[in-house]
Amino acid sequence: MSNLVFAFLLAHLSLHTVQSESGNGFNIDCPPKPTSLPDLIRIGVPDGCVNGNNGSSCHHFIMMAPNLDDSDFLDIYMEGSIKGWIAVGFSRNKLMKSSDVLGCRQDSSGNLGIINSWNPSPNYTPNEKDPTQDGMCLYSITYENKRIFCSFSRYSGIVNSHYDYDLTESYYLLYGQSNTQYDLDKGLPMHTVQPRITNSKFNAYDYNANNSNGSTSG
């Protein structure tokens, strides 16, 4: 997708407010809409496909970087030939259990949304949806030509200690997808393809910490 098309989507589909339903005092404004794709971390399937200029060569891919106007927010862009969901998990130990998982998804009626969730166990149970979704900022999400295009930010600090990691730290990244369409009010169902896992930890706030950007296992 060209930068021109991306800018058009941002201008027409942005929801420039922090999602907040809890009334717990989290009232930090979303940063301005990004005008370019975040590119500090770029990972995709097949391996290395996002190293070129044509992201559509990837079946699905994810890009991340701190927001240029407010570094307290991490910009995330996801794209993929998927009708259900695409997501990235932040893991301390390469395991799905106890991972902070962020994603974009579509239900069976064609409704689209983003999700902040937590993987509670290794037993293939659905991810738990953070009941507040505080700190999530949706800029654009579309489904066209059987492909999801999604841009959002998340506050990098811990808003809900039961569901959030501090995203300024280093993590293994798990990135997966599913064609299962699920109720947007619920957590993410199990993936239909084994997620990829980075061989080393990544830090979305420190380029020098990303020693083997893009390498995966699993």
Secondary structure per residue as TSV (DSSP state, phi and psi in degrees):
chain	resnum	aa	ss	phi	psi
A	1	M	-	360.0	130.9
A	2	S	-	-72.8	159.1
A	3	N	H	-61.6	-31.1
A	4	L	H	-66.2	-45.0
A	5	V	H	-65.1	-40.6
A	6	F	H	-59.9	-44.1
A	7	A	H	-63.6	-37.5
A	8	F	H	-63.6	-44.1
A	9	L	H	-62.3	-41.3
A	10	L	H	-62.7	-41.0
A	11	A	H	-68.6	-32.4
A	12	H	H	-101.6	-18.6
A	13	L	H	-118.8	4.5
A	14	S	-	-68.8	139.3
A	15	L	-	-117.6	94.3
A	16	H	-	-90.6	60.4
A	17	T	S	-144.0	147.4
A	18	V	-	-69.9	130.0
A	19	Q	B	-70.1	122.4
A	20	S	-	-148.1	122.6
A	21	E	-	-123.5	-5.3
A	22	S	S	-92.0	-23.8
A	23	G	-	66.0	28.5
A	24	N	S	-91.3	10.8
A	25	G	S	96.6	-4.2
A	26	F	-	-76.4	108.7
A	27	N	-	-134.4	30.4
A	28	I	-	-75.4	129.9
A	29	D	-	-69.0	148.5
A	30	C	-	-66.0	150.5
A	31	P	-	-72.8	168.1
A	32	P	-	-59.5	156.1
A	33	K	-	-60.2	132.9
A	34	P	-	-66.5	146.2
A	35	T	S	-103.3	-1.4
A	36	S	S	-147.9	167.5
A	37	L	-	-75.2	139.6
A	38	P	-	-69.3	137.2
A	39	D	-	-140.0	21.4
A	40	L	S	-70.6	-40.7
A	41	I	E	-120.6	131.1
A	42	R	E	-136.6	116.8
A	43	I	E	-134.8	146.7
A	44	G	E	-162.7	177.0
A	45	V	E	-126.8	124.4
A	46	P	S	-73.1	163.8
A	47	D	T	-52.8	134.4
A	48	G	T	82.1	-2.0
A	49	C	G	-67.5	-23.7
A	50	V	G	-88.3	4.2
A	51	N	G	-76.1	-15.1
A	52	G	S	-91.9	-166.4
A	53	N	S	-95.6	-6.2
A	54	N	-	-112.7	92.3
A	55	G	G	-62.0	-26.8
A	56	S	G	-67.8	-8.2
A	57	S	G	-72.3	-14.7
A	58	C	S	-86.1	143.6
A	59	H	S	-63.7	-45.7
A	60	H	E	-153.7	151.1
A	61	F	E	-153.1	161.7
A	62	I	E	-136.3	138.2
A	63	M	E	-129.3	144.0
A	64	M	E	-143.7	149.3
A	65	A	E	-171.3	155.2
A	66	P	E	-60.6	144.1
A	67	N	-	-63.0	134.5
A	68	L	S	-70.4	-23.7
A	69	D	S	-95.9	-23.5
A	70	D	-	-149.3	97.0
A	71	S	T	-70.2	-4.4
A	72	D	T	-72.5	-7.5
A	73	F	E	-116.2	140.0
A	74	L	E	-101.1	119.3
A	75	D	E	-79.2	136.7
A	76	I	E	-134.1	132.2
A	77	Y	E	-122.0	132.5
A	78	M	E	-129.6	144.5
A	79	E	E	-150.6	142.0
A	80	G	E	-176.4	156.0
A	81	S	S	-83.8	73.9
A	82	I	-	-142.8	137.6
A	83	K	S	-102.1	-8.5
A	84	G	S	-102.4	-83.5
A	85	W	E	-148.1	157.6
A	86	I	E	-135.1	140.1
A	87	A	E	-154.4	160.7
A	88	V	E	-126.3	135.1
A	89	G	E	-110.8	141.3
A	90	F	E	-104.3	114.5
A	91	S	E	-124.0	142.4
A	92	R	S	-84.7	-16.0
A	93	N	S	-142.5	17.8
A	94	K	S	73.4	3.5
A	95	L	-	-99.8	150.1
A	96	M	S	-70.4	-31.2
A	97	K	T	-60.1	138.0
A	98	S	T	58.9	45.7
A	99	S	E	-110.3	141.4
A	100	D	E	-86.1	118.6
A	101	V	E	-120.3	127.2
A	102	L	E	-119.4	138.5
A	103	G	E	-158.2	175.8
A	104	C	E	-125.2	143.9
A	105	R	E	-156.2	169.4
A	106	Q	E	-137.4	137.4
A	107	D	-	-93.5	-179.3
A	108	S	T	-69.5	-13.2
A	109	S	T	-96.0	0.9
A	110	G	S	89.6	4.6
A	111	N	-	-73.7	142.6
A	112	L	E	-118.1	151.5
A	113	G	E	-169.0	170.3
A	114	I	E	-111.3	164.5
A	115	I	E	-147.5	139.4
A	116	N	E	-107.7	122.3
A	117	S	E	-143.2	176.5
A	118	W	E	-136.9	131.9
A	119	N	E	-88.8	112.3
A	120	P	-	-84.7	-20.6
A	121	S	-	-157.2	166.9
A	122	P	S	-88.1	8.7
A	123	N	S	-97.6	26.5
A	124	Y	-	61.8	31.4
A	125	T	-	-84.6	156.8
A	126	P	-	-61.3	147.9
A	127	N	-	-62.4	146.3
A	128	E	E	-84.2	129.3
A	129	K	E	-79.0	129.1
A	130	D	-	-58.1	120.1
A	131	P	S	-64.8	-18.7
A	132	T	S	-100.2	-33.8
A	133	Q	-	59.1	21.3
A	134	D	T	-62.6	141.0
A	135	G	T	88.0	2.7
A	136	M	E	-98.4	134.1
A	137	C	E	-127.8	110.7
A	138	L	E	-89.4	127.2
A	139	Y	E	-101.9	-45.7
A	140	S	E	-161.5	147.8
A	141	I	E	-155.4	127.8
A	142	T	E	-139.7	159.9
A	143	Y	E	-130.0	112.8
A	144	E	E	-146.8	145.2
A	145	N	T	52.2	40.3
A	146	K	T	60.6	34.3
A	147	R	E	-142.5	135.5
A	148	I	E	-89.2	135.9
A	149	F	E	-123.8	126.0
A	150	C	E	-147.4	132.2
A	151	S	E	-132.9	128.1
A	152	F	E	-156.3	170.9
A	153	S	E	-127.5	155.1
A	154	R	E	-130.8	140.0
A	155	Y	E	-57.1	130.7
A	156	S	S	-77.0	-20.5
A	157	G	S	-83.1	-177.4
A	158	I	-	-91.1	115.7
A	159	V	S	-95.1	-43.9
A	160	N	S	-127.4	109.1
A	161	S	T	-63.3	-19.7
A	162	H	T	-79.4	-19.3
A	163	Y	T	-123.6	-16.0
A	164	D	-	-115.6	142.7
A	165	Y	-	-103.3	162.1
A	166	D	-	-78.9	110.7
A	167	L	T	-76.4	-1.6
A	168	T	T	-82.9	-6.9
A	169	E	S	-90.7	176.3
A	170	S	-	-94.4	139.4
A	171	Y	B	-144.6	154.9
A	172	Y	E	-72.0	144.1
A	173	L	E	-108.9	127.4
A	174	L	E	-108.9	123.8
A	175	Y	E	-129.7	128.2
A	176	G	E	-145.1	-177.5
A	177	Q	E	-158.6	167.3
A	178	S	E	-158.0	146.7
A	179	N	-	-90.6	3.3
A	180	T	-	-73.9	121.4
A	181	Q	-	-94.0	131.9
A	182	Y	-	-137.5	153.3
A	183	D	-	-54.1	128.8
A	184	L	T	-66.7	-17.9
A	185	D	T	-82.4	-4.5
A	186	K	S	-112.6	173.7
A	187	G	-	-73.7	179.8
A	188	L	-	-78.1	132.8
A	189	P	-	-74.8	173.3
A	190	M	-	-61.2	145.6
A	191	H	-	-64.8	153.7
A	192	T	S	-97.7	-12.8
A	193	V	S	-129.6	138.4
A	194	Q	-	-55.1	125.8
A	195	P	-	-63.1	149.9
A	196	R	E	-79.4	152.3
A	197	I	E	-133.4	130.6
A	198	T	E	-68.0	145.4
A	199	N	S	-70.3	-27.1
A	200	S	S	-130.8	167.9
A	201	K	-	-75.6	148.6
A	202	F	B	-118.0	151.9
A	203	N	-	-129.5	115.2
A	204	A	T	-70.1	-8.3
A	205	Y	T	-113.1	3.2
A	206	D	-	-142.9	100.2
A	207	Y	G	-59.2	-39.3
A	208	N	G	-67.3	-18.7
A	209	A	G	-80.5	-13.2
A	210	N	-	-91.5	80.9
A	211	N	T	-72.2	-28.3
A	212	S	T	-135.6	55.3
A	213	N	T	-52.4	121.2
A	214	G	T	99.3	-14.8
A	215	S	-	-76.8	142.5
A	216	T	E	-136.0	167.4
A	217	S	E	-141.7	172.0
A	218	G	-	88.5	360.0
